[in-house]
Amino acid sequence: MANETVVCTYRVRPDAEERFAGLLRAHWRTLHGLGFVTGEPPLVLRGTDGGLTYVEIFTWVDGGFGLAHEHPDVLMIWEAMDPLLEDRDGRPKWEFPHFVRVAVEA
């Protein structure tokens, strides 16, 4: 099975950005330290319109996604993130679509 890249979208409450940013820094370090993601650092983006939104893009190793959902260190971070986020404009507080890389010719 191919590694899957996840595009995490977090809709952060305006009063929670500092706390959220600290958890986000710990998020990938924890996933990487546990061997659940590839060694390529995540791409992290902060939205500039439509409310405070962060996007984190990284790639799971084969089986990493399932392992992360069972590991207490990861679950602790996700549980701490949850109250710092908000549903907005009919969208959920966080989304995690997964993708596989498609080869295209340049």
MORA-V346668 format. One record per backbone hydrogen bond with DSSP energy under -0.5 kcal/mol. NH is the residue of the N-H (numbers start at 1). CO is the residue of the C=O. E is the energy in kcal/mol with one decimal. If there is no record, write none. Layout:
# MORA-V346668
NH/CO/E ; NH/CO/E
This chain:
# MORA-V346668
5/99/-3.2 ; 6/58/-2.9 ; 7/97/-2.2 ; 8/6/-0.7 ; 8/56/-3.1 ; 9/95/-2.4 ; 10/8/-0.5 ; 10/54/-3.1 ; 11/93/-2.9 ; 12/10/-0.9 ; 12/52/-1.6 ; 13/84/-2.9 ; 16/13/-2.0 ; 17/14/-0.6 ; 20/16/-2.7 ; 21/17/-3.1 ; 22/18/-1.7 ; 23/19/-1.8 ; 24/20/-2.8 ; 25/21/-2.1 ; 26/22/-1.6 ; 27/23/-1.8 ; 28/24/-1.2 ; 29/25/-1.1 ; 30/26/-2.4 ; 31/27/-2.6 ; 32/28/-3.4 ; 33/29/-2.7 ; 34/30/-1.8 ; 35/32/-1.4 ; 36/31/-2.6 ; 37/31/-0.6 ; 38/59/-2.6 ; 43/57/-2.4 ; 44/42/-0.6 ; 45/55/-3.0 ; 47/45/-0.5 ; 47/53/-4.1 ; 53/51/-0.7 ; 54/10/-2.5 ; 55/45/-2.6 ; 56/8/-2.3 ; 57/43/-2.7 ; 58/6/-1.6 ; 60/4/-2.8 ; 61/36/-2.1 ; 64/61/-2.5 ; 65/61/-0.5 ; 67/63/-1.9 ; 68/64/-2.6 ; 69/65/-1.4 ; 70/67/-1.5 ; 71/67/-0.8 ; 71/68/-0.6 ; 75/71/-2.6 ; 76/72/-2.0 ; 77/73/-1.1 ; 78/74/-2.4 ; 79/75/-2.6 ; 80/76/-1.8 ; 81/77/-2.0 ; 82/78/-1.9 ; 83/79/-0.7 ; 84/81/-2.1 ; 85/82/-1.5 ; 86/11/-2.7 ; 88/91/-2.1 ; 91/88/-2.2 ; 95/9/-1.8 ; 97/7/-0.7 ; 99/5/-3.0
